Amino acid sequence: MSAQVMYHPQVAAARNLAAPLPAARIHFDPISENGFFAALKAKVDAYMTGKRPDGGLFVAGKAAFYLALAAALYLMALFAGFSGAVTLAFAVAAGVAAILMAINAGHDGAHNIVSRQRWLNQAALNASFTLVGVDPDLWQLRHAKSHHIFPNVNGCDIDIDSNVFLRLSPNHPRRWYQRWQHIYAPVLYAIVGFHSAFVQDFQYLFKTELANLKNIRHKPTFYIAFFVRKIVYVTLVFVIPLIVLPFAWWQIVLGALLMNAVASFVFVSMLIGTHFAEEAAFPNPDETGALGHDFATHALVTSLDWNPQSRLAQFIAGGANAHAAHHLFPHVSHRHYVPISKMIEETAREFGIRYNRTTFLGLIRSHFAFLRRMGAG
């Protein structure tokens, strides 16, 4: 797999009409502009002295825990002989455990920070995302080489590409029915997993351009691996239950879809508000391509952390709750994000830079308020 990463010259003006600026290389201000990141990095470097940046046993243990939990719940659903309702509950719980494994281990694997061993990173990435039906290689490509380049910048972050259902940026055109998007969004969030696995992946598989990614080419083995993983997922979620469970086929299919929907809700609830919230900025480059701040400031103003210094949130969300730390130090495992988040907050206060932080419920409230405002105009 290879992809040439380029900066997209076209960005949209704020409000409703797309108005491309003259072609220009989008860029940050010099990192030494305000001294914030230099001061923060000095603190983080001091903290990291003698510590490994990868997840080590901490992340490996979490991966093993969530994998064992998902497997145990899955086997209980298949062979324990429970009633339909109890079987469904075990299946749904297995789906949630699988998505938590992807968030905790697969995400670190995509950044090669589960372990110093590359094959262990790939194993964590491949196993966890295969279990939730999403192609790991395509997800890694979009996440590491698009989203992480210029978060919340039009044309440079595939996660905010304009779509016909939701307006997720003030720089996107507004459609009349999106005035109700804060009401119908939960329905869309329930099908995120299914759409990602069986629609979006197949669309992306054959694209040669995705946001800032240009000239995407895949080796033949990439396509083979893609379809093998899809077969594995369909076999685990549909075929084996249809063979083993003593219920009508439509009940099993509906149960599998419900499992996927609940797992989707869990995934979306922890992540979508971290960039799409009232507090998050959506910078537009000027005519020279300048964003008007350095990359460290950009990471802070485009993110919203929730309970970033909570060990419980860290265990569940795998660092998704500490988004600023992740964007500032993507090559450091989430096991270090609790102390690093504290350093970010302290240093941002020292330099007068906005650091967005809330609770989990605050994240949800902010996201839906954002959706309502984006839909209104």
C-alpha positions as CSV (number, residue, x, y, z in Angstrom):
1,M,0.0,0.0,0.0
2,S,1.3,3.4,-0.8
3,A,-0.2,6.9,-1.0
4,Q,1.3,10.3,-1.8
5,V,0.2,12.8,0.8
6,M,-0.3,16.2,-0.7
7,Y,-2.0,19.4,0.6
8,H,-5.3,20.1,-1.0
9,P,-5.3,23.6,-2.5
10,Q,-9.0,24.1,-2.3
11,V,-10.7,25.1,0.9
12,A,-14.2,26.4,1.5
13,A,-15.1,29.8,2.9
14,A,-17.1,30.1,6.0
15,R,-20.9,29.9,5.8
16,N,-22.9,28.2,3.1
17,L,-21.2,28.7,-0.3
18,A,-18.1,26.9,-1.3
19,A,-15.6,29.5,-2.3
20,P,-12.1,28.1,-3.1
21,L,-9.1,30.2,-2.3
22,P,-6.2,30.5,-4.7
23,A,-4.0,27.4,-4.8
24,A,-1.5,27.5,-1.9
25,R,0.3,25.1,0.2
26,I,-1.5,25.0,3.6
27,H,0.9,25.4,6.4
28,F,1.2,26.2,10.1
29,D,3.1,29.1,11.6
30,P,6.7,28.3,12.8
31,I,6.6,26.2,16.0
32,S,8.6,28.8,17.9
33,E,6.0,31.4,17.3
34,N,4.7,31.6,20.9
35,G,6.9,29.1,22.8
36,F,4.0,27.0,24.0
37,F,5.0,23.8,22.5
38,A,8.7,24.2,23.4
39,A,7.7,24.6,27.0
40,L,5.2,21.7,26.9
41,K,7.7,19.4,25.1
42,A,10.3,20.1,27.8
43,K,7.9,19.0,30.5
44,V,6.8,15.9,28.5
45,D,10.4,15.0,27.7
46,A,11.3,15.2,31.4
47,Y,8.4,13.0,32.3
48,M,9.2,10.5,29.6
49,T,12.8,10.1,30.7
50,G,13.4,6.4,31.4
51,K,9.9,5.5,30.1
52,R,8.9,3.7,26.9
53,P,6.6,5.7,24.6
54,D,4.8,2.5,23.5
55,G,2.0,0.9,25.4
56,G,3.9,-2.1,26.6
57,L,2.2,-4.4,29.1
58,F,-0.4,-1.8,29.9
59,V,-1.9,-1.7,26.4
60,A,-1.2,-5.4,25.8
61,G,-3.0,-6.3,29.0
62,K,-6.0,-4.1,28.0
63,A,-6.1,-5.7,24.5
64,A,-6.0,-9.2,26.1
65,F,-8.7,-8.2,28.5
66,Y,-11.1,-6.9,25.9
67,L,-10.4,-9.7,23.5
68,A,-11.0,-12.3,26.2
69,L,-14.1,-10.5,27.3
70,A,-15.5,-10.3,23.7
71,A,-14.7,-14.0,23.1
72,A,-16.3,-15.2,26.4
73,L,-19.4,-13.2,25.8
74,Y,-19.6,-14.4,22.2
75,L,-19.3,-18.0,23.2
76,M,-21.8,-17.6,25.9
77,A,-24.3,-16.2,23.4
78,L,-23.7,-19.1,21.1
79,F,-23.6,-22.1,23.4
80,A,-25.0,-21.3,26.8
81,G,-28.5,-22.1,25.7
82,F,-30.1,-18.9,27.1
83,S,-33.4,-17.4,26.0
84,G,-33.5,-15.1,23.1
85,A,-33.4,-11.9,25.2
86,V,-30.4,-13.1,27.3
87,T,-28.6,-14.4,24.2
88,L,-29.1,-11.0,22.6
89,A,-27.7,-9.2,25.7
90,F,-24.6,-11.3,25.6
91,A,-24.1,-10.7,21.8
92,V,-24.5,-6.9,22.3
93,A,-22.0,-6.9,25.1
94,A,-19.6,-8.9,22.9
95,G,-19.9,-6.3,20.2
96,V,-19.2,-3.5,22.7
97,A,-16.1,-5.3,24.1
98,A,-14.9,-5.7,20.5
99,I,-15.2,-2.0,19.8
100,L,-13.5,-1.1,23.0
101,M,-10.6,-3.4,21.9
102,A,-10.4,-1.5,18.7
103,I,-10.4,1.9,20.4
104,N,-7.8,0.8,23.0
105,A,-5.4,-1.4,21.1
106,G,-6.3,-1.0,17.4
107,H,-5.9,2.8,17.5
108,D,-2.5,2.6,19.2
109,G,-1.5,-0.1,16.7
110,A,-2.4,2.3,13.8
111,H,0.2,4.6,15.2
112,N,2.8,1.8,15.9
113,I,2.8,2.5,19.6
114,V,1.4,-0.7,21.1
115,S,4.9,-2.2,21.0
116,R,8.4,-1.7,19.7
117,Q,7.7,-4.7,17.5
118,R,6.1,-3.7,14.3
119,W,4.4,-7.1,13.8
120,L,2.6,-6.7,17.2
121,N,1.3,-3.3,16.2
122,Q,0.0,-4.7,13.0
123,A,-1.5,-7.7,14.8
124,A,-3.3,-5.3,17.3
125,L,-4.6,-3.2,14.4
126,N,-5.6,-6.1,12.2
127,A,-7.3,-8.2,14.8
128,S,-9.3,-5.5,16.5
129,F,-10.6,-3.8,13.4
130,T,-11.4,-7.1,11.7
131,L,-13.6,-8.0,14.7
132,V,-15.7,-4.8,14.2
133,G,-15.9,-5.2,10.4
134,V,-13.8,-2.2,9.4
135,D,-10.8,-2.7,7.2
136,P,-7.7,-1.9,9.3
137,D,-5.4,-0.8,6.5
138,L,-7.9,1.7,5.0
139,W,-8.7,3.0,8.5
140,Q,-5.1,3.6,9.3
141,L,-4.5,5.3,5.9
142,R,-7.4,7.7,6.6
143,H,-6.6,8.3,10.2
144,A,-2.9,8.7,10.3
145,K,-2.3,10.3,6.8
146,S,-5.4,12.5,6.5
147,H,-7.1,13.3,9.8
148,H,-3.8,13.8,11.7
149,I,-2.3,16.2,9.1
150,F,-4.7,19.2,9.5
151,P,-7.7,18.3,11.7
152,N,-10.9,20.3,11.0
153,V,-9.5,21.9,7.9
154,N,-11.5,21.5,4.7
155,G,-10.0,19.4,2.0
156,C,-7.2,18.1,4.4
157,D,-9.2,16.0,6.9
158,I,-11.3,13.2,5.5
159,D,-13.2,13.0,8.8
160,I,-14.9,16.4,8.0
161,D,-15.6,15.8,4.3
162,S,-18.9,17.3,3.4
163,N,-21.8,14.7,3.3
164,V,-25.5,14.9,2.4
165,F,-26.7,13.9,5.8
166,L,-24.9,16.0,8.4
167,R,-23.3,19.4,8.3
168,L,-20.2,19.0,10.5
169,S,-18.3,22.2,9.7
170,P,-19.2,25.9,9.3
171,N,-17.2,25.7,6.1
172,H,-19.6,23.3,4.5
173,P,-22.8,24.1,2.5
174,R,-26.0,23.8,4.4
175,R,-29.0,21.8,3.1
176,W,-32.5,22.7,4.2
177,Y,-33.3,19.5,6.0
178,Q,-30.1,19.7,8.1
179,R,-32.0,22.1,10.4
180,W,-33.2,18.9,12.1
181,Q,-29.9,17.1,12.1
182,H,-29.6,17.3,15.9
183,I,-32.8,15.2,16.0
184,Y,-32.1,12.6,13.4
185,A,-28.3,12.3,14.0
186,P,-28.7,9.4,16.6
187,V,-30.3,7.3,13.9
188,L,-27.3,7.8,11.6
189,Y,-24.9,7.1,14.5
190,A,-26.6,3.7,15.0
191,I,-25.6,2.6,11.5
192,V,-22.1,4.0,11.5
193,G,-20.5,0.6,12.0
194,F,-22.6,-1.1,9.3
195,H,-22.1,1.7,6.9
196,S,-18.3,1.8,7.6
197,A,-18.0,-2.0,7.0
198,F,-20.2,-2.5,4.0
199,V,-20.5,0.8,2.2
200,Q,-17.7,3.2,3.1
201,D,-14.9,0.6,3.0
202,F,-15.9,-0.6,-0.5
203,Q,-16.1,3.0,-1.7
204,Y,-12.7,3.9,-0.4
205,L,-11.1,0.7,-1.6
206,F,-11.2,1.8,-5.2
207,K,-10.6,5.5,-4.8
208,T,-7.3,7.1,-5.8
209,E,-8.0,10.3,-4.0
210,L,-9.3,10.9,-0.5
211,A,-9.2,14.5,0.8
212,N,-5.5,15.3,1.0
213,L,-4.4,11.8,-0.1
214,K,-3.5,11.7,-3.8
215,N,-2.4,8.9,-6.1
216,I,-3.4,6.1,-3.8
217,R,-2.3,2.7,-5.0
218,H,-2.7,-0.7,-3.4
219,K,-0.9,-3.9,-4.0
220,P,-2.9,-7.0,-5.1
221,T,-2.4,-8.5,-1.7
222,F,-4.1,-5.5,-0.2
223,Y,-7.4,-6.5,-2.0
224,I,-7.0,-10.1,-1.0
225,A,-6.6,-9.2,2.6
226,F,-9.6,-6.8,2.4
227,F,-12.0,-9.5,1.2
228,V,-10.6,-12.1,3.6
229,R,-11.3,-9.8,6.6
230,K,-14.8,-9.1,5.4
231,I,-15.5,-12.9,5.1
232,V,-14.2,-13.4,8.6
233,Y,-16.4,-10.7,10.0
234,V,-19.5,-11.9,8.2
235,T,-18.8,-15.5,9.3
236,L,-18.5,-14.5,12.9
237,V,-21.5,-12.2,13.1
238,F,-23.9,-13.9,10.7
239,V,-22.9,-17.3,9.5
240,I,-21.9,-19.1,12.7
241,P,-24.9,-17.7,14.7
242,L,-27.2,-18.8,11.9
243,I,-25.8,-22.3,12.1
244,V,-25.6,-22.7,15.8
245,L,-28.5,-20.7,17.4
246,P,-32.0,-22.2,17.5
247,F,-33.7,-19.0,16.5
248,A,-35.4,-17.8,13.2
249,W,-32.9,-16.4,10.7
250,W,-34.5,-13.0,10.8
251,Q,-34.2,-12.9,14.6
252,I,-30.5,-13.6,14.3
253,V,-30.0,-11.0,11.6
254,L,-31.9,-8.4,13.6
255,G,-29.9,-9.3,16.7
256,A,-26.6,-8.9,14.8
257,L,-27.7,-5.5,13.5
258,L,-28.7,-4.4,17.0
259,M,-25.3,-5.5,18.3
260,N,-23.7,-3.4,15.6
261,A,-25.9,-0.4,16.4
262,V,-25.1,-0.4,20.1
263,A,-21.3,-0.8,19.4
264,S,-21.6,2.1,16.9
265,F,-23.3,4.3,19.6
266,V,-20.5,3.5,22.0
267,F,-17.8,4.4,19.4
268,V,-19.5,7.6,18.2
269,S,-20.4,8.9,21.7
270,M,-16.8,8.8,22.8
271,L,-15.2,10.3,19.6
272,I,-17.5,12.5,17.5
273,G,-17.7,15.4,20.0
274,T,-13.9,15.6,20.3
275,H,-13.7,17.6,17.1
276,F,-17.4,18.4,16.3
277,A,-18.4,20.5,19.3
278,E,-19.2,24.1,20.2
279,E,-15.7,24.6,21.6
280,A,-13.8,23.3,18.5
281,A,-12.4,25.6,15.8
282,F,-12.6,25.1,12.1
283,P,-9.7,27.2,10.7
284,N,-9.6,28.5,7.2
285,P,-6.3,29.2,5.6
286,D,-5.7,32.7,4.2
287,E,-4.7,33.4,0.5
288,T,-1.2,32.2,1.2
289,G,-2.3,29.0,2.8
290,A,-1.4,30.1,6.3
291,L,-3.6,28.9,9.2
292,G,-2.5,31.6,11.5
293,H,-1.1,29.5,14.3
294,D,1.4,26.7,14.9
295,F,0.4,23.1,14.9
296,A,0.4,22.8,18.7
297,T,-2.2,25.6,19.0
298,H,-4.1,24.0,16.2
299,A,-4.3,20.7,18.1
300,L,-5.7,22.5,21.1
301,V,-8.3,24.8,19.5
302,T,-9.7,22.0,17.2
303,S,-10.1,19.4,20.0
304,L,-12.4,19.0,23.0
305,D,-11.1,16.7,25.8
306,W,-13.5,15.0,28.2
307,N,-12.3,13.8,31.6
308,P,-8.7,13.7,30.2
309,Q,-7.2,13.1,33.7
310,S,-9.5,10.2,34.6
311,R,-7.9,6.8,34.8
312,L,-11.4,5.2,34.3
313,A,-12.0,7.2,31.2
314,Q,-8.5,6.3,30.0
315,F,-9.2,2.6,30.5
316,I,-12.5,2.7,28.7
317,A,-11.8,5.2,25.9
318,G,-8.2,4.3,25.2
319,G,-7.1,8.0,25.1
320,A,-10.0,9.2,22.9
321,N,-10.9,11.3,25.9
322,A,-7.5,13.0,25.7
323,H,-7.5,14.2,22.1
324,A,-5.2,17.1,22.5
325,A,-2.5,14.9,24.0
326,H,-3.0,12.4,21.1
327,H,-2.7,15.1,18.4
328,L,0.3,16.7,20.0
329,F,2.1,13.5,20.7
330,P,0.7,10.8,18.3
331,H,3.8,8.6,18.8
332,V,3.3,8.3,22.5
333,S,0.8,5.6,23.8
334,H,-2.4,6.6,25.5
335,R,-1.1,5.0,28.7
336,H,0.8,8.3,29.3
337,Y,-2.1,10.7,28.4
338,V,-3.3,11.3,32.0
339,P,-0.1,13.1,33.2
340,I,0.5,14.6,29.8
341,S,-3.0,16.1,29.8
342,K,-2.3,17.7,33.1
343,M,0.9,19.2,31.6
344,I,-1.1,20.5,28.6
345,E,-3.7,22.2,30.8
346,E,-1.0,23.9,33.0
347,T,1.1,25.0,30.1
348,A,-1.8,26.3,28.1
349,R,-2.8,28.4,31.1
350,E,0.7,29.8,31.4
351,F,0.7,30.9,27.7
352,G,-2.9,32.0,27.6
353,I,-3.9,29.4,25.0
354,R,-7.3,28.0,25.0
355,Y,-7.6,24.4,26.1
356,N,-11.0,22.8,25.7
357,R,-11.9,20.4,28.5
358,T,-15.3,19.1,29.7
359,T,-17.0,16.0,31.1
360,F,-18.4,13.1,29.1
361,L,-21.9,14.5,29.5
362,G,-20.6,17.9,28.6
363,L,-19.1,16.5,25.4
364,I,-22.5,15.0,24.4
365,R,-24.3,18.3,25.2
366,S,-21.8,20.3,23.3
367,H,-21.9,18.1,20.2
368,F,-25.7,18.2,19.9
369,A,-25.7,22.0,20.4
370,F,-23.1,22.2,17.7
371,L,-25.2,20.0,15.4
372,R,-28.2,22.3,16.0
373,R,-26.2,25.5,15.3
374,M,-24.7,24.0,12.1
375,G,-28.2,23.0,10.9
376,A,-29.6,26.4,11.6
377,G,-27.2,28.2,9.3
